[in-house]
Amino acid sequence: MNEKTMLDDDHYENVIREESVCTSENLVYERPETLLDTPLHYCPGCGHGVVHRIIAEVVDELGIQEETIGVAPVGCAVFAYNYLNIDMSEAAHGRASAVATGIKRVLPEKYVFSYQGDGDLAAIGTGETIHTCNRGENLLIIFINNGIYGMTGGQMAPTTLPGMKSTTSPFGRDVKSMGAPLKITDLVAQLPGTYYVTRQSVHKPANVRKTKKAILKGFQFQKENKGTCFVEVVSNCPSNWKMTPLESNKFLEDQMLPFYPLGDLKNPERKEK
């Protein structure tokens, strides 16, 4: 930092302090009440923190903090309860949708959601996910797809792209021997129990707004008791992709999104038009 920059910064801070421009009526963006004032443990550039904030904003805007229950399993999602000031339940690896089902059936008036990664939801939890959606359990599943096992060291996940390197596919995913990536959102969209299924992202501001709208719908549709809402968020993993946050966002846009295209896969509002 040069002397001119330091002077500019000092001048800027003095103006703010002397003119008292940081008043409540001038604020255009602030921390949601449901988002706890806790430093995030996620790696720089990770999309999890953005989705946490979106959930908190939606809960605040709907005024359902006391009526909301979240379920987080093993994986990077495991510490969601550290950041969201709502009732949370822990679940064993892959069992979040099963736990959420039990909670919703016992407390049907509550807003219940699970928050799961791709290694959890689409691998060890495939059975729970499929049958929860097929039964049409009246809850919201939020699915973070970053194409890799994030917490446990960057192993290949069911969602890892063809040719994509990981610690267990160091030469890239070979479809012939390792199978093709699992597009589980496309799969659950075919099940009669799902009501609203969409795939979004949070790598750009416009996409953040679309994801927020999708999660908002997922909560609102619970009041209609029509079935399972499923929101996939295609995200990044800079640490395990061995990229900077900017590089990982570019990879997401250039490589992930062509394979996992964004948009609604099942939208009841569209059918009514």
JONOR-V926055 format. One record per residue. OMEGA is omega in radians with two decimals (* if undefined). D_CENTER is the distance of its C-alpha to the mean C-alpha in whole Angstrom. Layout:
omega:OMEGA d_center:D_CENTER
omega:OMEGA d_center:D_CENTER
This chain:
omega:-3.14 d_center:37
omega:-3.06 d_center:40
omega:-3.12 d_center:42
omega:3.13 d_center:42
omega:3.13 d_center:38
omega:3.13 d_center:39
omega:3.13 d_center:41
omega:3.14 d_center:39
omega:3.12 d_center:36
omega:3.14 d_center:39
omega:-3.13 d_center:40
omega:-3.14 d_center:36
omega:3.12 d_center:36
omega:3.13 d_center:39
omega:3.13 d_center:39
omega:-3.08 d_center:36
omega:-3.05 d_center:37
omega:-3.08 d_center:41
omega:3.10 d_center:39
omega:-3.13 d_center:37
omega:3.14 d_center:34
omega:3.11 d_center:31
omega:-3.05 d_center:32
omega:-3.11 d_center:30
omega:3.13 d_center:31
omega:-3.11 d_center:30
omega:3.10 d_center:26
omega:-3.11 d_center:24
omega:3.11 d_center:21
omega:-3.11 d_center:20
omega:3.08 d_center:18
omega:-3.14 d_center:17
omega:-3.11 d_center:19
omega:3.09 d_center:16
omega:-3.09 d_center:15
omega:-3.13 d_center:17
omega:-3.08 d_center:19
omega:3.10 d_center:18
omega:-3.14 d_center:18
omega:3.11 d_center:15
omega:-3.07 d_center:15
omega:-3.14 d_center:13
omega:3.11 d_center:15
omega:3.11 d_center:16
omega:-3.11 d_center:14
omega:-3.11 d_center:10
omega:-3.09 d_center:7
omega:-3.11 d_center:6
omega:3.12 d_center:9
omega:-3.13 d_center:8
omega:3.06 d_center:5
omega:-3.12 d_center:7
omega:3.13 d_center:10
omega:3.13 d_center:9
omega:-3.14 d_center:9
omega:3.12 d_center:12
omega:-3.13 d_center:13
omega:3.13 d_center:13
omega:3.11 d_center:15
omega:-3.07 d_center:17
omega:3.10 d_center:18
omega:-3.14 d_center:19
omega:-3.04 d_center:21
omega:-3.09 d_center:19
omega:-3.11 d_center:18
omega:-3.08 d_center:21
omega:-3.04 d_center:20
omega:3.08 d_center:17
omega:3.12 d_center:16
omega:3.10 d_center:13
omega:3.13 d_center:13
omega:3.14 d_center:12
omega:3.11 d_center:13
omega:-3.12 d_center:15
omega:3.12 d_center:13
omega:3.14 d_center:11
omega:-2.94 d_center:9
omega:-3.07 d_center:13
omega:3.13 d_center:13
omega:-3.12 d_center:11
omega:3.09 d_center:14
omega:-2.99 d_center:16
omega:-3.09 d_center:14
omega:-3.09 d_center:13
omega:3.08 d_center:17
omega:3.05 d_center:17
omega:-3.13 d_center:18
omega:3.06 d_center:16
omega:3.09 d_center:17
omega:3.11 d_center:17
omega:3.04 d_center:17
omega:-3.07 d_center:19
omega:3.08 d_center:17
omega:-3.00 d_center:16
omega:-3.03 d_center:17
omega:-3.11 d_center:14
omega:3.08 d_center:15
omega:3.09 d_center:19
omega:3.12 d_center:18
omega:3.09 d_center:16
omega:3.13 d_center:19
omega:-3.13 d_center:22
omega:-3.09 d_center:21
omega:3.14 d_center:20
omega:3.11 d_center:24
omega:-3.11 d_center:25
omega:-3.03 d_center:24
omega:-3.13 d_center:23
omega:-3.12 d_center:24
omega:2.99 d_center:20
omega:-3.05 d_center:17
omega:3.08 d_center:15
omega:2.96 d_center:11
omega:-3.12 d_center:10
omega:-2.94 d_center:7
omega:3.05 d_center:8
omega:-3.06 d_center:8
omega:3.10 d_center:10
omega:3.14 d_center:13
omega:-3.01 d_center:13
omega:-3.00 d_center:12
omega:3.13 d_center:14
omega:-3.11 d_center:17
omega:-3.11 d_center:18
omega:-3.10 d_center:16
omega:-3.11 d_center:17
omega:3.13 d_center:20
omega:-3.12 d_center:18
omega:-3.09 d_center:16
omega:-3.06 d_center:19
omega:3.03 d_center:21
omega:-3.13 d_center:19
omega:-3.12 d_center:18
omega:3.09 d_center:22
omega:-3.12 d_center:23
omega:3.11 d_center:21
omega:-3.01 d_center:20
omega:-3.13 d_center:19
omega:-3.14 d_center:15
omega:3.04 d_center:12
omega:3.07 d_center:9
omega:-2.96 d_center:6
omega:3.13 d_center:6
omega:-3.10 d_center:4
omega:3.06 d_center:8
omega:2.98 d_center:10
omega:-3.07 d_center:13
omega:2.98 d_center:14
omega:-3.02 d_center:15
omega:-3.00 d_center:13
omega:-2.93 d_center:15
omega:3.01 d_center:18
omega:3.03 d_center:20
omega:3.10 d_center:18
omega:3.10 d_center:20
omega:3.10 d_center:19
omega:3.07 d_center:17
omega:-3.08 d_center:17
omega:-3.14 d_center:15
omega:-3.06 d_center:17
omega:3.02 d_center:19
omega:3.14 d_center:23
omega:-3.11 d_center:25
omega:-3.10 d_center:22
omega:3.04 d_center:23
omega:-3.13 d_center:22
omega:3.11 d_center:24
omega:2.99 d_center:24
omega:-3.02 d_center:25
omega:3.11 d_center:27
omega:-3.14 d_center:29
omega:-3.14 d_center:26
omega:3.11 d_center:24
omega:-3.06 d_center:27
omega:-3.09 d_center:27
omega:-3.10 d_center:30
omega:-3.06 d_center:30
omega:-3.13 d_center:26
omega:3.13 d_center:25
omega:3.08 d_center:23
omega:-3.11 d_center:19
omega:3.06 d_center:18
omega:-2.99 d_center:16
omega:3.11 d_center:15
omega:3.06 d_center:13
omega:-3.11 d_center:17
omega:-3.08 d_center:18
omega:3.11 d_center:17
omega:-3.14 d_center:18
omega:-3.06 d_center:21
omega:-3.08 d_center:22
omega:-3.10 d_center:24
omega:3.13 d_center:21
omega:-3.08 d_center:18
omega:-3.13 d_center:19
omega:-3.10 d_center:16
omega:-3.10 d_center:14
omega:3.08 d_center:12
omega:-3.09 d_center:10
omega:3.11 d_center:9
omega:3.13 d_center:8
omega:-3.05 d_center:8
omega:3.08 d_center:12
omega:-3.10 d_center:14
omega:-3.14 d_center:15
omega:3.12 d_center:16
omega:3.08 d_center:12
omega:3.14 d_center:11
omega:3.12 d_center:13
omega:3.12 d_center:12
omega:3.10 d_center:9
omega:3.13 d_center:10
omega:-3.14 d_center:13
omega:3.14 d_center:11
omega:3.06 d_center:9
omega:3.11 d_center:13
omega:-3.13 d_center:14
omega:3.08 d_center:13
omega:-3.09 d_center:14
omega:-3.10 d_center:17
omega:3.11 d_center:18
omega:3.14 d_center:18
omega:-3.12 d_center:22
omega:3.08 d_center:23
omega:-3.09 d_center:23
omega:-3.12 d_center:22
omega:-3.04 d_center:20
omega:2.99 d_center:16
omega:-3.01 d_center:14
omega:-3.13 d_center:11
omega:3.03 d_center:8
omega:3.04 d_center:7
omega:3.08 d_center:5
omega:-3.03 d_center:8
omega:-3.11 d_center:8
omega:3.06 d_center:11
omega:-3.06 d_center:13
omega:-3.07 d_center:16
omega:-3.09 d_center:17
omega:3.00 d_center:18
omega:-3.12 d_center:18
omega:-3.11 d_center:21
omega:2.96 d_center:20
omega:3.09 d_center:20
omega:3.14 d_center:17
omega:3.11 d_center:19
omega:-3.12 d_center:20
omega:3.08 d_center:16
omega:3.11 d_center:15
omega:3.10 d_center:19
omega:3.12 d_center:18
omega:-3.10 d_center:15
omega:-3.06 d_center:17
omega:-3.02 d_center:20
omega:-3.07 d_center:19
omega:-3.02 d_center:15
omega:3.03 d_center:15
omega:3.14 d_center:19
omega:3.11 d_center:18
omega:-3.05 d_center:15
omega:-3.09 d_center:16
omega:3.08 d_center:14
omega:3.13 d_center:15
omega:3.05 d_center:16
omega:3.12 d_center:17
omega:-3.05 d_center:18
omega:-3.10 d_center:19
omega:3.14 d_center:22
omega:-3.13 d_center:22
omega:-3.12 d_center:23
omega:-3.08 d_center:26
omega:-3.08 d_center:27
omega:* d_center:28
